[in-house]
Structures are given as C-alpha cells and as structure tokens.
C-alpha cells in the first residue's frame, strides 16, 4: 500500500465527521493529491448506487464526488440498513448478504473485518491519501469487543486518528477528554490530535479552551472550525440531519409536506426540492397533523414498507392524505411510498418481518409483492407528462403491478415505469433522484401551482458548496500539518484487537 491514511472518529454521532471528510477530500484534491474516502462500516438507510453496481452510504458517495471520483463499493464495504429497532440488512461490498438481529451481528461482526481491510487495500494501491471515517462514538467501550468501525479497524492497520468534538452541543472539553481517557491504552496510542467543530462566534475566544484540551490530553487540538451554514445543501448522513427549515428562507410559492417515517430511506431525494428557491418543504414529525394548505404531499422511501405504512396510519396521516386528495391536490410516492399508495402490499417470504398482507392507502390501482431479489441499478428514463429526460436509480425489493401502471410516471427502455392515477392526481415511481434533474424539477413544481420558479442548477450548487467547504477548512485548519499526521498503514493483525 503506497497511500498515507488518516482516520476521523467522533465523540458521538452527528459531530460532523462526514462533512469534514468530504471537505478535506475536496481540499486535498485541489492541492493535486489523489485522495480517496473510506468508511469500514456505516449504518444508514440513505444509500447510493455505485459505479460497480452496488450500494454504499450516501455520505461516502458525496465524499467520492468531493474527491473527483466515481463511488465504488470498496469505499464503504460494510453497510447496515436498519429494518427495525433490533435488526438490519447486511450489505457487503455493495450487495445484500442477509438480514440479521443486532445482537447476532455484534457478536459476529469481526468476521467482516477482513473484507473491510481488503477493500481498504484495494483503494490504497492507487491513492496518495485515504481519509477514513469512523462511525458513531469512539468511546463506546461496551461495543469495543469485535469492533470494526472505529478503533478495531484503526488498530488492524495502525492508522493514526483524529477525534472530533462538536462544541455546539456543549461540554466539548469533557467529551474529548472523557473519550480519550475511557478507551484502551493501545487504542489511545493511535490518537494524534483532537479537533473542535461547529464553533459559533470568534474562534479566538476559544484559544484558552484549546490550550486546556491540549494539556489534558497531551495532544494538539485543531480548529476550532466555525459552523458551516451551507452544509444544508449537501446530503445528510442520517435522519438527524433532516431539517428543511434552515435550507431555504425564500418566500415560498409551493408548499410540500413529507411525513417523517421511522425507517425513512433515501431522503436525499428531497435535497434538490429543499434547495430550490420558492419551495417550502416541511418534514412532518410524528404527532403533527399534515397541513391542509400543502400543494403536494410526498410519501418517501422506507426500509420497512409495511411497518412504516402501519405507523403512518396510527398517526392519522392516512386521513390527512386522503383529505388532501379530496381537495384535488397532488400526491407522489417514491419507492416504498409508491407501494403504500396502492391497494395491498404482500410479503409472502417474510422479507421485512412477519409474512402477511397489508392494505395500502388505496389511491393507486396497483398491488405490490415483496421478493428476496433486490433491484439495484441506474436508469435513464423520460417522464410521461413533459417528455423530459430523467436520470435516477432503483433500490427496492418487490414488484408492483396493476391498471395504473399502464400509465406510468416515466418511460424507461420503452416500458412504463411507476404509475399515475386515472384522474392524474396521484403519482408513484421507483426512481430515486429524479428531482436532481433541474428542468424536470422546475416543470413538475410549476405545474402544481401554475407559476414559474427561479432557475436553479442544483448540481452546480453542490459543486460550489463543496468548494466553499474546502476553502472553509483551509482557512481554519493547517492542512500541511494535518497531512503530516497521516502515515502509511501497516497491517498489525486481522482482528483489530
């Protein structure tokens, strides 16, 4: 392995690891380095299709983009997609292996470490720098046995590590000091620095705090990195990042509501809508009524279609959705949301839990049968109403058939895809990512209210934000010193223990 490596772990979840790695990928790319992102194990229902036909965490796909690379499955060799509170689907090198209860996975996960090491070695062969992202909190010592996501992986390859703390949460000195103190001595030996993220105000005011952290930990304290306000334009790592309120403050022309399902999946479908000037997209939290003044309701994807459909009904959202329909307003279902809009969803093979059949919302004349075969593919299509090109991807298990499928949402390979109700008010599609297509998005939205929206190039804006993020990190971090902390990995053992 010729590349140097540096790993970024956190004092907790959502401290900004993914964003910092993405920004550093772009910053080092701008310096002429071939930099590659890597995350040994991720847990997320927000996934992306890779160049080699697999799926990885959406954050790693964004990091690959920041590094100027096509995403491949080696960048996130182990992906856990939660299906319920105590189990997940296990994705290895982009392909579904099995579903497993959490207790069973945690007891056996060490067997997946060789696959993670092999993937890392493949990436490192053709890179100058590999930036590795940990998962969750690095201080969960109860989970340290058999760990492959944080120090278990770092120890296996002797990778130097930076611990990130989020000052916005408060108690950052204690969280950094506590993390470093509670972990194993050999794990601690891999830490080369701490890093303060999401500072608000004058960074000079935290100089004494940095000095105290450095004294307490005997390690350099980097940053602080001020809060980066445009982070909302980039895909969120997990459900904790869903907040449309900070992403668009323009006076709204169109109001869209998305029920926040417990196992919502591929919620980056909504990022272009949130970013679009003139659109007010609201995530409807459990316990809230879906507002009556919405122009469009979108039922999102889900990792557990029948269970989330049941949750939707217990919230009374089915009543709100049908009232919205009776007012002549439009409804779109994406992937699992498409399935929920139909007459029935059958799971004869117990793919999502207990075998059985659930009644759908009955707004589309279609029926869905779940199956063990997972469809993973990119798709070029053309929408039926406007005849505009669509680029998207499929990521679902099951097939949907019925009369409304004859009038598809789009045409792909000369075959109707998705479904549209006879009255034209209800749409369903399996295609993720269609709203990233600027012309289609603006035409679709304008048709809802018979009004024009400002022109907005979503993909260009993502690129601009990645550049701005790189500049932001360059301003507050010494990238030359950071690069000196990286070193070539050395395989110490296969267990990370």
Phi, psi and omega in degrees: 000124183266340187283154165273160181221150175214133184250144179241116177246171183231159172287345179192182175286154174059039174265359177105016181302310184299316182293318180295317178297319178299314180296321179290326175302314181290321182296315180286330173299317179296341177268005175091009179269148169270105184248141184232133176275153180206136172223113186300317180220130178234152173234109183195143171264007176259095188241163179228152176278139183259167179301327182265020171080024176243195176226144177223170176301141183299329179296323179289328175294320177294319179297321176298316178300317179299328180273001180075028184238155168282137179291139174230160188295335180296339182289341177212077190293333178239117179237125176256126180245103184303130178254334175201183188295341185230027179193163183208159171278136183257116179253122179241123183049043173089352185239142179296124177266309182190178167248146190211137173298148183303318182300319180292320180295313182297331179283336188241004190295339181300335180292345179270351182300316178303324178295322178292318179296316180299317179298316179300314181298323178298317180291321185291337182299330187233045182215158172269326186212131173248121177260116187258133178252130174281187183228135176060224181259138178279354186257010180283079186294339175291338180258001185296320177302131180070013180295140174230002186261330184238252184291337176300319177284315182301319180292326182296333182237008178055051183266127177296147189226144175249134179259124183260133174241143182260105183291337181297333180282344185086156177068030186291327179296314180294322182291321177291312181297317181295319179301312184291328182282327187276343184279165180300147182301319180290327174293316181302327182296341180275346183282127183249348180188161168249165184214132180261128182240158173062045177281139176243130181112200182278115181303333180296336180290347181256011181301318179293323177298316177300318181297318180293320178296318180297320179293313183295324186259349184059032180223151175296144177250119184265155180093208003285149174269116178298156177306133180255103190294331183275010178302334181295344178280351182256149181303133179285148179291317182211187187297338179297336183270002182280111177198095182285345187294330183269355188265341184213111182250008178291154174299127188278141171259326184235135178247127182235139177240139179232111177298130184273094182283151182302324181245041179305139183229151178050046182285357172290353170307332188266351183303316179296328179289320178296320182285337184295120175302138179094355181250132174249101179259125181246131169273124184272112182286153174306139182093346178264150174277141174291121185303148183278347185262016180287148174271335183209138169249131175245123174268120190277178173292162181210149177280337180228090190299309185293319180294318180289330173297317177298319178296316179305319181288322179294334177281350184079010181291333177298324178292316179297319181295318180290328175294319176301317179296318181294336176280002178082018180265159189267155183223135177236134173244130180250124177058248179301326176298324174299313180299320182294332182287347183278193183279314182215156172232116182254137177233073185291338183258012179055044180295319185257002184151230177287140176296149179161185181231135177244141173284131178278194180281346174073021181263350173234142178275071179216160175226146183239137171242120177282146181219167183284341182280122181265130179266117178232110179193151171277159185214133169256125184220182177222128182290148187289321189283316187254348181070026183266149180290144178232135169244126181206192178213152176262139174206080184205164177238118179125168180227144183239130181224157177152171185304322183289347176287342178293333175252083189287163173292324180213174175241124179230125182054041178065018179235140178294135178241137180077201183202155175223136179293160183299328180272359175076013182265340186238129182237149172219142178211149172269355185279119171272148172090006187292333183283353172286347176278109191301311184296316179295313183304312184290324178291316180299315182291317180298329180291338181290325187233006181055050180214161181261145176251157178297143177294136184209123180263101186294313183297320178297320180294321177300316179298318179298318181293322177297320176294318179295322178295318177300316179296323178299314180291322179298328181288326188248356176234144173274098186293330177295316178292323179296319180295328179292336179286337179286154177207160178297136178290151177226118183290118182266323177194178183264357188250340183071014182264000000 
